């Protein structure tokens, strides 16, 4: 018999992961946000592959439907992450200044 229930142990690990993840994310300098978003998108793509493999190997209807749900949610995460990354990169682009019209010209 275990001294600590596996459920309690998993809950403790989950809470510690949330705590550490929160502090790691909030101490990142703004210059590193865009590269970290790209890495997060890559991790989410790996989650999609894992979810497809897990869904393919299950035999129950519940397992297959949960696998399809996992693939759909991970796909939304990847595409949303790419959209956010693109918008962040656009903020760093230089704006083109409009050329000043000549004084003698009328528009």
Buried (B, 14 or more C-beta within 10 A) or exposed (E): EEEEEEEEEEEEEEEEEEEEEEEEEEEEEEEEBBEEBBEBBEEBBEBBEBBBEBBEEEEEEEEBEBBEEBBEBBBEBBEEBBEBBEEBEEEEEEEEEEEEEEEEEEE
